[in-house]
């Protein structure tokens, strides 16, 4: 592991100033991903600014019935919060389906959003990876990629990358239209979460649209008001990343889809909001047939790799099953 | 780079000078000679290094020692107050819930943290009713909540009853 300085600031502005002055520095939250990547030699910061005690560990109510989640709220506490369980079951379920009890106790809300891909080429410094070492190539493209992306990848050129975003929580937050509050060297801003995570395009080294020195301070979740749930397929029953996951919310009136939110995990470089499926569903009868057609509309854009074509029907089935579950819940 | 910290472990304070790169696990084992937490994978995947940090279970291999000089660390050793085994220790022995024993201190700390989470009403991935007031630690619940602890001897068949017996005593299993 590279040597690094460890600093604590008195407040958020102080932490931002410390990091802004050091291009090789990083914020440290719970450390469950960053410390691991430092051990592997994938992350090599020369400065860690500990922010876990600077941002809020509270979940507070917003005037509209939504919630403001402090960036330092541990994943475990967020999943257990009664208001989250009642108003946003999709978020509680997503959190509970991720990692282990020990990791959820330490991992923070802000850090969860910023965790890096678990692509085996990214985490092995002896392998080519355009995300870790731009221009070195993508080992996964023709290598082991069973668990890689089927949508929005960059399949050739110096930006080639087929990695997925590993978070479950972020998939739920994307479905919920959350807003990520950040403080940076140029002040505060709120980022709609769909604009936080990037597709690889021509620069897979950048996971997000955050600028260096910007610190996530909170995540706002606006009121939803209808049923939601998270469904995840993985290769073992517990403590595994998603092959494919679905965050869904559905409002049905007189048998017709009045409102719907759909986001997919495990399929792309970013949590994937299924806007084509949502558009195909609004105003349609809430039937298995319509749900399947909507999933097909979304997945028409899929470009699966040699060994991960199974994710296309898996995603379709999970979307259909999740929406059928929500029809049952609403009944 | 060296930093001065004080680690509070199992009720005793230990002033230490540590390289900032030192994990809590390495500080406990290599500096304080507390070999109760074990190094299995060193990547947060096996749970052998589990300790309680201010009462909550964490993977000590992923915690930098410099970040916890204001916290109370409890290892499996520390659960044995006044030299008397904790009821989880006794239950693991009574149920033959280990073979080689390497994962056991982590299993015990994890179970202690998990039982506290259940008493606080926290749901899990397998909890059918997210809004339920109380937790009932069925075998399925115990398996899910203990999934961060691997046992390569596969003593799970006895670990689950060992934890279940204590859960029943503590009122979180019907």
Contacts between the chains, C-beta under 8 A, distances in Angstrom:
chain1	res1	chain2	res2	distance
A	1	B	21	4.8
A	3	B	1	5.8
A	3	B	19	7.8
A	3	B	20	7.4
A	3	B	21	6.9
A	4	B	1	7.1
A	4	B	20	5.8
A	4	B	21	7.2
A	5	B	1	5.8
A	5	B	20	7.0
A	6	B	1	7.5
A	6	B	3	6.2
A	6	B	20	4.4
A	6	B	64	7.4
A	6	B	66	4.9
A	6	B	67	7.9
A	28	B	64	7.6
A	28	B	67	7.2
A	31	B	62	5.8
A	31	B	63	6.6
A	31	B	64	6.2
A	31	B	67	7.0
A	32	B	44	6.0
A	32	B	59	7.4
A	32	B	62	5.1
A	35	B	23	7.3
A	35	B	62	5.0
A	35	B	63	7.5
A	35	B	64	6.2
A	36	B	43	5.4
A	36	B	44	6.2
A	36	B	62	6.2
A	38	B	21	7.9
A	39	B	42	7.0
A	39	B	43	7.1
A	48	B	20	7.5
A	48	B	64	7.8
A	50	B	67	5.9
A	52	B	67	7.2
A	76	B	56	7.8
A	76	B	117	7.3
A	76	B	122	7.1
A	79	B	122	7.3
A	79	B	123	7.2
A	80	B	117	7.8
A	80	B	120	7.1
A	80	B	121	7.3
A	80	B	122	4.2
A	80	B	123	7.0
A	82	B	131	8.0
A	85	B	123	6.9
A	85	B	130	4.6
A	85	B	131	5.9
A	86	B	131	6.2
A	89	B	130	5.5
A	92	B	123	7.1
A	92	B	130	5.8
A	93	B	125	7.6
A	93	B	130	7.3
A	96	B	123	6.5
A	96	B	124	5.9
A	96	B	125	4.5
A	96	B	127	7.8
A	97	B	125	5.2
A	99	B	148	7.6
A	100	B	44	8.0
A	100	B	47	6.9
A	100	B	147	5.8
A	100	B	148	2.6
A	100	B	149	7.9
A	101	B	57	6.2
A	101	B	110	6.9
A	101	B	113	6.9
A	101	B	114	5.9
A	101	B	117	6.8
A	101	B	145	5.7
A	101	B	146	7.7
A	101	B	147	7.7
A	101	B	148	5.4
A	102	B	44	7.4
A	102	B	47	6.3
A	102	B	50	5.7
A	102	B	57	5.0
A	102	B	58	5.3
A	102	B	59	4.8
A	102	B	110	6.6
A	102	B	113	7.6
A	102	B	148	4.7
A	103	B	44	6.1
A	103	B	59	6.6
A	103	B	62	7.9
A	103	B	148	6.7
A	105	B	53	7.9
A	105	B	56	4.6
A	105	B	57	6.1
A	105	B	58	5.5
A	105	B	113	7.4
A	106	B	53	7.9
A	106	B	58	4.8
A	106	B	59	7.2
A	106	B	62	6.9
A	106	B	63	6.9
A	237	B	143	7.9
A	237	B	144	7.6
A	237	B	147	7.8
A	238	B	125	6.7
A	238	B	143	7.4
A	238	B	144	5.4
A	238	B	147	3.7
A	239	B	147	4.3
A	239	B	148	6.0
